[in-house]
Amino acid sequence: MTWDKLFAKRTSQMKRSTVREILKLTSQPDVISFAGGLPAPELFPVERIQQAAELALTERGREALQYSTSEGMPELRGWIADRLSTETLKVKPENILIVSGSQQAQDIVGKILFDEGDAVIVENPTYVGMLTAWRPYLLDFAAVPTDHDGMQIDALAALLEKRSFKAAYSIPNFQNPQGVTLSYERRVKLAELLARYDLPLYEDDPYGALRYSGETLPSVQQVEAVVRKTSALDDCTTMYAGTFSKTLTPGLRVGWIAAAFPVIDKLVQAKQAADLHTSTLNQFIVYEAVRDGSFLDDHIARLREVYRQRRDLMLRTMEECFPAEVTWTRPEGGLFLLVTMPERMDATEILKLALEQKVAFVPADSFHIGEMGRNTFRLNFSNARPEMIEAGIRRLGALLKDAVRVAI
Ligand SMILES: Cc1ncc(COP(=O)(O)O)c(C=O)c1O
């Protein structure tokens, strides 16, 4: 049987995530991996999760083990709505849908928004998981270049003047894979464009809480509400996706999307087809763990402290050992930075050499739209312990010095 002939046309756009494939190679204990976007496991709040699970099962066990509503646990939706509300934007629980990891929000947003051939604006490079979720809809991706301040809004404005787009996707905080952050001025300009064109924006924000330097910025959704002179999310076109994966633990697979009610209503229908609802027990556990906000805030403060040190150590060691021909971003938060080698070099070839030295990273070509980024790779600084970061970066530096000498 040749299954390839039987699969739907949209599957021609599906492929396994290169990041997940590389993660398989790096599972041996002696490999120093800068590849995945993994939090530091030694910082997982195991005891708190254990207590939360016990509480959920002891006090509300029969409810926690039952099917539940597709929208999500009401108390958790309320808690998230309160956390997202500001002086100027009042988020209601009806504006929140709990999802099975924010990756699911991308999948179901794709399902409800896109028809074949729709034009969608993305940053270049952008998150490969979104490309995996949205490519099967056979979209026409329009790539907007980025720099140190995130998406170049003038280039976006020029695109919007020329033709119409179905939606835009952005990771304003500590972007994956570059680690760059959209400046406040650009957030305002972006929000003005959203209002002028009534353009839906998918604002993906898994890393916003993990800031190590610089000032905290309002979300584009919050800025949009101000620009539109409204305090209601129902008047906004930004769909804001958040997650407990990086602040609590990714294994529970609990995230959310905050959007206008008609969007949430349609997403509920798509989610019912996907999985009926997010794990009831996991939602109860998350709620018990975070309901008194101070635990989560203290925990995030600890993560920020440790990750800041790891980022600084990685940057310091790169400064010391990487060849002058190689450049890299200097993120103010998040988990990643992006390295750019001279044009002629190929990150996949360098990865082969690095794996021989037991060091891994992710070549970033798959994060790019078009034939770009072969000379770039992404480094994660949250997962490896400090001594491993130093040893791994030194090995990479030596290897890059040799490779640069041969290439230029
Ligand atoms: C930009 C971005 N969006 C979404 C996700 C998915 O996160 P989760 O499904 O764990 O919430 C990730 C995961 O690394 C990510 O980097």
The ligand as an SDF file (V2000), in Angstrom:
LIG
                    3D

 16 16  0  0  0  0  0  0  0  0999 V2000
    6.8410   31.0160   20.5530 C   0  0  0  0  0  0  0  0  0  0  0  0
    6.2050   29.8040   21.1440 C   0  0  0  0  0  0  0  0  0  0  0  0
    4.8700   29.6740   21.1030 N   0  0  0  0  0  0  0  0  0  0  0  0
    4.2550   28.6140   21.6360 C   0  0  0  0  0  0  0  0  0  0  0  0
    4.9740   27.5950   22.2390 C   0  0  0  0  0  0  0  0  0  0  0  0
    4.2190   26.4150   22.7800 C   0  0  0  0  0  0  0  0  0  0  0  0
    4.2160   26.3820   24.1580 O   0  0  0  0  0  0  0  0  0  0  0  0
    3.2130   25.4810   25.0200 P   0  0  0  0  0  0  0  0  0  0  0  0
    2.3980   24.6610   24.0650 O   0  0  0  0  0  0  0  0  0  0  0  0
    4.0840   24.6300   25.8780 O   0  0  0  0  0  0  0  0  0  0  0  0
    2.3810   26.4320   25.7850 O   0  0  0  0  0  0  0  0  0  0  0  0
    6.3660   27.6870   22.3110 C   0  0  0  0  0  0  0  0  0  0  0  0
    7.1390   26.6090   22.9270 C   0  0  0  0  0  0  0  0  0  0  0  0
    8.3170   26.5880   23.0510 O   0  0  0  0  0  0  0  0  0  0  0  0
    6.9980   28.8210   21.7430 C   0  0  0  0  0  0  0  0  0  0  0  0
    8.3230   28.9720   21.7630 O   0  0  0  0  0  0  0  0  0  0  0  0
  1  2  1  0
  2  3  1  0
  2 15  2  0
  3  4  2  0
  4  5  1  0
  5  6  1  0
  5 12  2  0
  6  7  1  0
  7  8  1  0
  8  9  2  0
  8 10  1  0
  8 11  1  0
 12 13  1  0
 12 15  1  0
 13 14  2  0
 15 16  1  0
M  END
$$$$
